[in-house]
Amino acid sequence: MTGVVQFMRGLVMAALLLSAAGTLVEATGIVGREAAKAHQRGGIKFKWLNQQLVGGGQ
């Protein structure tokens, strides 16, 4: 009986690992596409980004 439980537990763990890996691959693809779009638009201006993050006084 414990062998069956361990087998089922192994299947569940494998499914969770595969789904996490798939999600990571998908997220990497999305980030890559967005980076390519940003590069085509000329990138990001770090002065503007810093002002957005810390609230520029200008």
C-alpha positions in Angstrom: 0.0 0.0 0.0 2.8 2.4 0.8 4.4 1.7 -2.5 1.2 2.8 -4.3 1.0 6.0 -2.2 4.7 6.8 -2.9 4.1 6.2 -6.6 1.1 8.5 -6.7 3.1 11.1 -4.7 5.9 10.9 -7.2 3.5 11.4 -10.1 2.0 14.5 -8.4 5.5 15.9 -7.8 6.5 15.3 -11.4 3.4 17.0 -12.6 4.0 20.0 -10.4 7.7 20.3 -11.6 6.7 20.0 -15.2 4.0 22.7 -14.9 6.4 25.0 -13.1 9.0 24.5 -15.8 6.5 25.2 -18.5 5.4 28.4 -16.8 9.0 29.5 -16.5 9.6 28.9 -20.2 6.4 30.8 -21.1 7.4 33.7 -18.9 10.9 33.8 -20.4 9.4 34.0 -23.9 7.0 36.8 -22.9 9.9 38.8 -21.3 12.0 38.2 -24.4 9.3 39.5 -26.7 8.8 42.6 -24.6 12.6 43.2 -24.5 12.7 43.0 -28.3 9.8 45.5 -28.6 11.6 47.9 -26.2 14.8 47.6 -28.1 13.0 48.5 -31.4 11.5 51.5 -29.7 14.9 52.7 -28.6 15.1 51.2 -25.2 14.3 52.9 -21.9 15.7 56.1 -20.5 17.1 55.4 -17.1 16.6 59.0 -16.0 12.9 58.7 -16.6 12.8 55.3 -14.9 14.6 56.7 -11.8 12.1 59.6 -11.6 9.2 57.1 -11.8 10.7 54.9 -9.1 11.9 57.5 -6.6 9.6 60.4 -7.5 11.8 63.0 -9.2 11.5 66.6 -7.9 11.1 68.1 -11.4 
